[in-house]
Amino acid sequence: MENNNTGMRKVLYLLLAVLVSVMIWFYVDEDTDRTVEREITGIPITYMGADTVLADRGLMLMEEGTDTTVDVTVEGDRPTVSWMDSSSIRIIVDLRDVTAAGEQRVSCTFSVTQSFENRARITKKSTSMATVNISELYSKNVEVKCELVGNVAEGYNAGQLQMSHTDIEIWGQQEIIEQVTYAKVRLDIGNATGSVSETLPVQYYNAAGEMLDGDGIRSSVERVQVTLPVFVTKELRLTMNFIDAPGARRRNMVIDLSPGTIMVSGPAEVLRDRETISLGDFDLLSVGNTESTHTYGITVPENCTNLSGVTRSTLTISYPDRITANILTDRVRCENSPEGRAVDILTGSVSVSIFGTAADLAEITGEDITLVVDLADYSSALGSYAIPAVVEIDSAGDIGISGDYQVQVNIREPGSEPDEPEEEDPVPAVNPEEDGEAEE
């Protein structure tokens, strides 16, 4: 019997808890929809045109005597209003209609920020007019100085300091502006091995050299770009880009470049890794059997100065061990002969002009020289043709070839009579040992 009573009491307690929960839920839901009011204080005023419209009229907005905040009361549902604070309200004062100095009243424009639009509204304001204190603008120009901290590294030298502004206009209350004697920026170059450039904040100083806190001082220039060029003086070697070819190698040439070096001063970052100045390209095939000279202008790297004062360099070049020879050969090879055609070589022998050192030419004979004819473009041709030939030399020596050569060939149907080879008077071979003075 006692257990039954205990069970009944538990059921009653449970039903009572559910009833209380439902009543609380209905109360909270009804309270959420209920409209409430709330006061929000210390909302900042935004003044439009203080640095533009007023400055153009020779006026300025003074902090002293000017309202900075307003209090308002907002109305809306409880959750919305509870989330709102001073950042939820915008208060704007437009100064475009202010045309004279003095204390005056200007209307305020109130609005709720976008996130609370249509959910809350402003019902009360501590004021709808802001008091502003307008003063006549006092301005003057002051010099901008630069304080250098640090030094350039050994072997480097500093150029002339460059500043985006050497003087600036400042304005504000006369008693504040008159305290300013000059403005200054501070450039720390450390142990500079290259040009240093920074945009630095402007600070103001009085006649005693004491830095002012800057309050009440306005300027259109708040930061100044400062650049300190750092230069280095360096000796650069003049060079040529010699283009080698068979029979004309740099190692066989006698070359003199005068002057061979110049002294150059310029930005450290340009010259730091620079050791040479190239005068251009020179094709060694153009070198004959006699000494020749060539003059080239010297172009220093960008933003650098030629301290030597020499603007041209002279190249003297010769090939003292160069000889030429005419070698007679009857060796001809045809490549890519047309299928189903017979090919007859009508050229009997060709004199090939070669050049190089006496040692390289000493052992060359006609058996070492072959003229190669490519017939790839004559697959459907019939008849006699003079076809350009490429000269191949079978030698370990470094030998160049002068002139252009061609071979006369006849392309015919198999079984037809071949043409007779041409009778030629080939240039006889010249003994390389005896041709040291021959022309190229």
C-alpha positions as CSV (number, residue, x, y, z in Angstrom):
1,M,0.0,0.0,0.0
2,E,2.9,2.3,0.8
3,N,4.6,1.5,-2.5
4,N,1.4,2.4,-4.4
5,N,1.3,5.8,-2.6
6,T,5.0,6.5,-3.5
7,G,4.3,5.7,-7.1
8,M,1.3,8.0,-7.2
9,R,3.4,10.8,-5.8
10,K,6.1,10.4,-8.5
11,V,3.5,10.6,-11.2
12,L,2.0,13.7,-9.7
13,Y,5.4,15.4,-9.4
14,L,6.2,14.5,-13.0
15,L,2.9,16.0,-14.3
16,L,3.5,19.1,-12.2
17,A,7.0,19.6,-13.7
18,V,5.6,19.3,-17.2
19,L,2.9,21.8,-16.4
20,V,5.3,24.3,-15.0
21,S,7.6,23.9,-18.1
22,V,4.7,24.5,-20.5
23,M,3.7,27.7,-18.5
24,I,7.3,29.0,-18.6
25,W,7.5,28.3,-22.4
26,F,4.3,30.2,-23.0
27,Y,5.5,33.1,-20.9
28,V,8.9,33.3,-22.6
29,D,7.3,33.1,-26.1
30,E,4.9,35.8,-25.3
31,D,7.7,38.0,-23.8
32,T,9.8,37.5,-26.9
33,D,7.2,39.1,-29.1
34,R,6.7,41.9,-26.7
35,T,8.0,45.4,-27.7
36,V,10.5,46.9,-25.3
37,E,12.5,50.1,-25.1
38,R,16.2,50.5,-24.2
39,E,18.5,53.5,-23.8
40,I,21.9,53.4,-25.6
41,T,24.4,56.0,-24.5
42,G,27.7,57.4,-25.8
43,I,27.0,57.0,-29.5
44,P,29.8,58.8,-31.4
45,I,29.1,61.5,-33.9
46,T,30.6,61.3,-37.3
47,Y,31.4,64.7,-38.8
48,M,31.4,64.8,-42.6
49,G,33.5,67.4,-44.5
50,A,35.8,68.4,-41.6
51,D,39.0,67.8,-43.5
52,T,37.7,68.7,-47.0
53,V,34.8,71.2,-47.1
54,L,35.9,73.2,-44.1
55,A,39.6,73.1,-45.1
56,D,38.7,74.5,-48.5
57,R,37.0,77.4,-46.8
58,G,39.9,78.1,-44.5
59,L,38.0,76.6,-41.5
60,M,38.5,73.7,-39.1
61,L,36.5,71.8,-36.6
62,M,37.8,72.2,-33.0
63,E,37.6,69.3,-30.6
64,E,37.1,71.6,-27.7
65,G,33.5,72.8,-27.5
66,T,32.2,70.3,-30.1
67,D,29.7,67.5,-29.2
68,T,31.2,64.1,-29.6
69,T,28.4,61.7,-28.5
70,V,24.6,61.5,-28.3
71,D,22.2,59.2,-26.3
72,V,19.2,57.6,-27.9
73,T,16.3,55.3,-26.9
74,V,15.5,52.4,-29.2
75,E,12.3,50.3,-29.4
76,G,11.8,46.8,-30.7
77,D,11.4,43.2,-29.7
78,R,13.4,42.1,-26.7
79,P,16.0,39.9,-28.5
80,T,16.7,42.6,-31.1
81,V,17.0,45.4,-28.5
82,S,19.1,43.3,-26.2
83,W,21.7,42.8,-28.9
84,M,22.0,46.5,-29.8
85,D,24.8,48.8,-28.7
86,S,26.4,52.1,-29.7
87,S,27.7,50.6,-32.9
88,S,24.2,49.8,-34.0
89,I,23.3,53.5,-34.4
90,R,24.8,55.9,-36.9
91,I,24.8,59.7,-36.2
92,I,26.1,61.9,-39.0
93,V,26.6,65.7,-39.0
94,D,27.2,67.2,-42.4
95,L,29.3,70.3,-42.3
96,R,28.8,71.4,-45.9
97,D,26.5,74.3,-44.8
98,V,29.0,75.7,-42.3
99,T,30.6,78.8,-43.8
100,A,31.9,80.8,-40.9
101,A,33.9,80.4,-37.7
102,G,32.2,80.3,-34.3
103,E,30.1,78.0,-32.1
104,Q,26.9,76.9,-33.9
105,R,24.3,74.2,-34.0
106,V,24.0,71.7,-36.8
107,S,21.3,69.1,-37.3
108,C,22.1,65.4,-36.8
109,T,21.0,62.5,-39.0
110,F,20.1,59.3,-37.1
111,S,19.8,55.8,-38.6
112,V,19.9,52.2,-37.4
113,T,22.6,50.0,-39.0
114,Q,21.5,47.6,-41.7
115,S,21.5,44.5,-39.5
116,F,18.8,46.0,-37.3
117,E,16.7,47.8,-40.0
118,N,12.9,47.0,-39.8
119,R,13.4,45.4,-36.4
120,A,14.1,48.4,-34.2
121,R,13.6,52.2,-34.3
122,I,14.8,55.3,-32.5
123,T,12.1,56.8,-30.3
124,K,14.0,59.4,-28.3
125,K,17.2,61.5,-28.7
126,S,19.1,63.4,-26.1
127,T,19.5,66.1,-28.8
128,S,18.8,66.4,-32.5
129,M,21.3,69.3,-33.0
130,A,25.0,69.0,-32.4
131,T,27.1,71.9,-31.1
132,V,30.2,72.5,-33.2
133,N,33.1,74.9,-32.5
134,I,34.5,76.2,-35.8
135,S,37.8,78.1,-35.9
136,E,39.6,79.8,-38.7
137,L,42.3,77.7,-40.2
138,Y,45.9,78.8,-39.6
139,S,48.5,77.3,-41.9
140,K,52.2,77.5,-42.8
141,N,54.9,75.6,-44.6
142,V,57.6,73.8,-42.7
143,E,60.8,72.2,-43.8
144,V,61.0,68.4,-43.7
145,K,64.4,67.1,-42.4
146,C,65.7,63.5,-42.4
147,E,67.7,62.0,-39.6
148,L,70.0,59.1,-40.7
149,V,70.7,56.3,-38.3
150,G,73.4,53.7,-39.1
151,N,76.1,53.8,-41.8
152,V,77.1,52.4,-45.1
153,A,79.3,49.3,-45.1
154,E,83.1,49.5,-45.8
155,G,83.8,49.9,-49.5
156,Y,80.5,51.5,-50.2
157,N,79.5,55.2,-50.4
158,A,76.2,57.0,-50.0
159,G,74.7,59.1,-52.7
160,Q,72.4,62.2,-52.3
161,L,69.4,61.6,-50.1
162,Q,66.1,61.7,-52.0
163,M,62.8,62.7,-50.4
164,S,59.3,62.8,-51.8
165,H,58.7,66.1,-49.9
166,T,61.2,68.6,-48.6
167,D,58.5,70.9,-47.1
168,I,54.9,70.4,-46.2
169,E,51.9,72.6,-45.4
170,I,50.4,72.2,-41.9
171,W,47.3,73.7,-40.4
172,G,45.3,74.0,-37.2
173,Q,44.9,76.4,-34.4
174,Q,47.4,79.3,-34.6
175,E,48.8,78.8,-31.1
176,I,49.5,75.1,-31.9
177,I,50.9,75.6,-35.5
178,E,53.2,78.4,-34.4
179,Q,55.0,76.0,-32.1
180,V,56.1,73.9,-35.1
181,T,59.5,74.9,-36.4
182,Y,60.2,71.9,-38.7
183,A,59.1,68.4,-39.4
184,K,61.4,65.3,-39.5
185,V,61.5,61.7,-40.5
186,R,64.0,59.1,-39.3
187,L,65.7,56.6,-41.6
188,D,67.6,53.7,-40.1
189,I,70.0,52.3,-42.8
190,G,71.8,49.8,-40.5
191,N,75.0,48.7,-42.2
192,A,73.8,49.4,-45.7
193,T,75.3,47.5,-48.7
194,G,72.6,48.6,-51.0
195,S,70.2,51.5,-51.6
196,V,67.6,51.9,-48.8
197,S,64.1,53.2,-49.4
198,E,61.2,53.6,-46.9
199,T,58.0,55.5,-46.4
200,L,58.3,57.1,-43.0
201,P,55.8,58.9,-40.6
202,V,56.3,62.7,-40.2
203,Q,57.0,64.0,-36.7
204,Y,56.9,67.7,-35.7
205,Y,59.5,69.6,-33.6
206,N,59.7,73.0,-32.0
207,A,62.6,75.5,-32.0
208,A,64.3,73.8,-29.1
209,G,64.4,70.5,-31.1
210,E,61.7,68.9,-28.9
211,M,59.3,66.6,-30.5
212,L,55.6,67.7,-30.3
213,D,52.8,65.2,-29.8
214,G,51.1,66.2,-33.0
215,D,47.7,66.8,-31.5
216,G,45.8,69.5,-33.4
217,I,48.4,69.5,-36.3
218,R,47.0,68.5,-39.6
219,S,48.7,68.1,-43.0
220,S,47.9,66.5,-46.3
221,V,51.2,64.6,-46.1
222,E,51.5,62.2,-43.2
223,R,54.3,60.0,-44.6
224,V,57.3,60.8,-46.7
225,Q,59.2,58.5,-49.1
226,V,62.9,58.6,-48.4
227,T,65.6,56.9,-50.5
228,L,69.3,56.8,-49.8
229,P,71.3,55.5,-52.8
230,V,74.3,53.4,-51.9
231,F,77.0,53.2,-54.5
232,V,80.1,51.1,-55.0
233,T,83.2,51.8,-57.2
234,K,84.4,48.7,-59.1
235,E,86.8,47.8,-61.9
236,L,84.9,45.8,-64.6
237,R,86.6,43.7,-67.3
238,L,85.7,44.3,-70.9
239,T,84.8,41.1,-72.8
240,M,83.8,40.0,-76.3
241,N,81.6,37.0,-77.1
242,F,83.7,35.2,-79.7
243,I,81.8,32.9,-82.0
244,D,83.9,29.8,-82.9
245,A,83.7,27.8,-86.1
246,P,85.7,25.0,-87.6
247,G,89.1,26.3,-88.5
248,A,88.5,29.5,-86.6
249,R,88.9,28.9,-82.9
250,R,89.5,31.4,-80.1
251,R,92.5,29.3,-78.9
252,N,94.3,29.9,-82.2
253,M,93.8,33.7,-82.2
254,V,96.1,36.4,-80.9
255,I,93.7,39.0,-79.3
256,D,94.2,42.3,-77.6
257,L,91.4,44.5,-76.2
258,S,92.5,48.0,-75.2
259,P,91.5,49.1,-72.7
260,G,90.7,45.8,-71.1
261,T,89.0,47.3,-67.9
262,I,87.3,50.4,-66.8
263,M,86.4,51.9,-63.4
264,V,82.6,52.2,-62.8
265,S,80.6,53.7,-60.0
266,G,76.9,52.8,-59.5
267,P,74.2,51.4,-57.2
268,A,75.5,48.6,-55.1
269,E,72.6,46.3,-56.0
270,V,73.6,46.7,-59.7
271,L,77.3,46.2,-59.4
272,R,77.5,43.8,-56.4
273,D,77.6,40.7,-58.6
274,R,78.8,42.3,-61.8
275,E,82.4,41.6,-63.0
276,T,82.3,42.3,-66.8
277,I,80.9,44.4,-69.5
278,S,80.3,42.7,-72.8
279,L,81.1,44.6,-76.0
280,G,79.1,42.3,-78.2
281,D,79.6,39.3,-80.5
282,F,82.5,38.7,-82.9
283,D,82.5,36.0,-85.6
284,L,85.9,34.5,-85.8
285,L,85.3,33.3,-89.3
286,S,85.8,37.0,-90.3
287,V,89.4,36.8,-89.3
288,G,91.8,36.6,-92.3
289,N,95.5,35.9,-92.6
290,T,96.4,39.5,-91.6
291,E,95.9,41.4,-88.4
292,S,92.7,43.6,-88.1
293,T,91.3,46.1,-85.7
294,H,87.8,46.8,-84.6
295,T,86.4,49.6,-82.4
296,Y,83.4,49.1,-80.0
297,G,81.5,51.5,-77.8
298,I,81.5,50.8,-74.1
299,T,78.0,50.8,-72.5
300,V,78.0,50.8,-68.7
301,P,75.2,49.2,-66.7
302,E,72.0,51.3,-66.1
303,N,72.4,54.2,-63.6
304,C,76.1,53.7,-63.4
305,T,79.0,56.2,-64.2
306,N,82.1,55.5,-66.2
307,L,84.8,56.9,-64.0
308,S,87.6,56.1,-66.5
309,G,86.3,58.5,-69.1
310,V,87.1,56.0,-71.9
311,T,84.0,55.4,-74.1
312,R,85.5,53.1,-76.8
313,S,87.6,50.0,-76.8
314,T,89.7,48.7,-79.7
315,L,90.0,45.0,-80.5
316,T,93.2,43.9,-82.3
317,I,93.0,40.3,-83.6
318,S,95.1,38.0,-85.8
319,Y,95.4,34.4,-86.7
320,P,99.2,33.9,-87.1
321,D,99.1,30.2,-87.8
322,R,96.4,30.3,-90.3
323,I,97.0,28.9,-93.8
324,T,94.7,28.0,-96.7
325,A,94.9,25.1,-99.2
326,N,93.0,24.0,-102.3
327,I,92.6,20.2,-102.2
328,L,91.4,18.2,-105.2
329,T,88.9,15.4,-104.6
330,D,86.7,13.2,-106.7
331,R,84.8,11.7,-103.8
332,V,81.1,12.3,-104.1
333,R,78.3,10.6,-102.2
334,C,74.6,10.8,-103.0
335,E,72.0,10.5,-100.3
336,N,68.2,9.9,-100.6
337,S,68.5,8.8,-104.2
338,P,65.1,8.6,-105.9
339,E,63.6,5.1,-105.9
340,G,63.5,3.5,-109.3
341,R,65.9,5.9,-110.9
342,A,69.5,5.7,-111.9
343,V,71.8,8.5,-110.8
344,D,75.1,9.4,-112.6
345,I,77.6,11.8,-111.2
346,L,78.8,14.0,-114.1
347,T,81.3,16.1,-112.1
348,G,84.7,14.5,-112.2
349,S,86.6,16.3,-109.5
350,V,86.3,19.4,-107.4
351,S,88.9,21.7,-105.8
352,V,87.9,22.4,-102.2
353,S,89.4,25.4,-100.4
354,I,90.1,24.7,-96.7
355,F,91.9,26.6,-93.9
356,G,93.2,26.0,-90.5
357,T,96.6,25.7,-88.8
358,A,99.6,24.3,-90.7
359,A,99.6,21.2,-88.4
360,D,95.9,20.5,-89.0
361,L,96.2,20.8,-92.8
362,A,99.5,19.0,-93.2
363,E,98.0,15.5,-93.6
364,I,94.8,16.3,-95.6
365,T,94.5,14.7,-99.0
366,G,91.7,14.4,-101.5
367,E,90.8,11.0,-100.0
368,D,89.8,12.8,-96.7
369,I,87.3,15.1,-98.4
370,T,83.8,14.0,-99.6
371,L,81.1,16.1,-101.3
372,V,77.7,14.9,-100.1
373,V,74.7,15.6,-102.4
374,D,71.1,15.3,-101.0
375,L,68.6,14.2,-103.6
376,A,65.5,14.2,-101.3
377,D,63.9,17.0,-103.4
378,Y,64.5,15.2,-106.7
379,S,62.3,12.1,-106.1
380,S,60.3,12.6,-109.3
381,A,62.9,14.4,-111.4
382,L,64.6,13.3,-114.6
383,G,67.5,15.0,-116.3
384,S,70.7,16.8,-115.4
385,Y,71.0,19.1,-112.4
386,A,73.6,21.1,-110.6
387,I,72.9,20.3,-106.9
388,P,74.6,22.1,-103.9
389,A,77.0,19.8,-102.0
390,V,78.1,19.7,-98.4
391,V,81.8,19.2,-97.8
392,E,82.8,16.6,-95.2
393,I,86.4,16.2,-94.0
394,D,87.5,13.0,-92.3
395,S,90.2,14.5,-90.0
396,A,90.8,14.9,-86.3
397,G,92.1,18.4,-87.0
398,D,90.1,21.6,-86.7
399,I,89.6,22.6,-90.4
400,G,87.3,25.2,-91.9
401,I,85.9,25.2,-95.4
402,S,85.7,28.3,-97.7
403,G,83.2,28.7,-100.5
404,D,80.1,26.9,-101.8
405,Y,80.2,23.8,-103.9
406,Q,77.9,21.9,-106.3
407,V,77.9,18.6,-108.2
408,Q,76.3,17.9,-111.6
409,V,74.2,14.8,-111.5
410,N,72.0,13.1,-114.1
411,I,68.9,11.3,-113.1
412,R,67.5,8.8,-115.6
413,E,65.3,5.8,-116.1
414,P,67.1,2.5,-115.5
415,G,68.3,1.0,-118.8
416,S,68.7,4.3,-120.6
417,E,72.1,5.5,-121.8
418,P,74.0,7.6,-119.2
419,D,75.3,11.0,-120.1
420,E,79.0,11.5,-120.5
421,P,80.8,13.1,-117.5
422,E,81.8,16.7,-117.9
423,E,85.3,17.6,-118.8
424,E,86.7,19.9,-116.2
425,D,89.9,21.8,-115.5
426,P,89.9,21.5,-111.7
427,V,92.1,23.8,-109.7
428,P,95.1,21.8,-108.7
429,A,95.7,21.0,-105.1
430,V,98.0,23.3,-103.2
431,N,100.5,21.9,-100.8
432,P,99.5,23.2,-97.4
433,E,103.2,23.3,-96.4
434,E,103.8,25.9,-99.1
435,D,100.5,27.9,-98.8
436,G,101.1,30.0,-95.7
437,E,100.7,33.2,-97.6
438,A,97.7,32.2,-99.7
439,E,94.5,34.3,-99.6
440,E,91.4,32.9,-97.9
